Amino acid sequence: MSLLITTLVTFVTFYSYLLIIRVLLTWFPTINWYNQPFAALAQITDPYLNIFRSIIPPLGGMDFSPILAFLALNLAGGFLRAIPY
């Protein structure tokens, strides 16, 4: 069981890093999201972010959905780390 929990915690951590990269890259408007490696990053992260974009639509051109996405990932990671091995 501990191998499964460790793998899930590692996945949540890695996915959090991917989301951080995705959010930081949105600050550069000249990035073409149809070219690799940006297209792959968008394909991996956008389905998860779209869940939260449906809850909080962009307000004034600012997308606040990643805040909820990070919160949910941190809660999941904390819950997984709290499970006794």
N, C-alpha and C positions, 0 to 999 in steps of 0.2 A: 504494500500500500504506500510505503514511503516513496518508492520510485515514481509512482503515479503523481503524488502530491508535489514532489520535487520537479517533475517535468511540467506540471501545470503552473507552478510558481515561476519557473524559468520562461515559459511561454508568455505569461502575463507581463513579466519584466521586459522581455524582448519586444512584445507588441507595444508596450508603453514607449519604448525607445523609437519604434517606427512612427508612432503617433507624434512624438515630439519633433522628429525630423519633418514629418508632413506639415505640421503647423508652422514650423520655422520657414519652410520653403514657400509657404503661401505669402510670405512677406515680400517675395521677389516676383513682381508682376510679369517679368519677361520670360519666366519659365514656361516652356511648352509642355503641358501635361500629357501630350500625345506621343512624345518621344521617350525612349527608354533612358534611364531607369525610372523616370518619374511616372510613366504610365503603370509600371508594375507596382510602385509604391501606392499610387492612387487606387489601383484595383484591390490591394490588400487592405487599405485603411478606410476607404470611402463607404463600404457597406456598413461597417460599425459606426462611423460618424453619421451616416444618414439616419440611423435610428434616433439619434439625439437631435439631428436637424429637424426631424418631424415634430419633436417636442418643443424646441426653441428655434423658431425661424430667425434668420439673420435680421438684426435690428440696426438700422442706420448704416448698412454696409459692413457691419462687424458680425462675425460668426462666433457666437458664444457656446456652441454645442461641444467643442472640445473640452470645455471645463467639466461638463457633466460626464463626458466620455472618460476623462482622466479620473474623476471621482469614482465612477463605477469600477474601473480597473483597479484602482487602489483599494477599494472596499473588497473586491474579489481576491486580490492578492493578500490582503490582511486576513481575510477569512481563511484562505488556504494555509497561510503560515500559522494560524492559530489552531489548526487541526492537529491533535497529538499524533505523533508517528507511532 
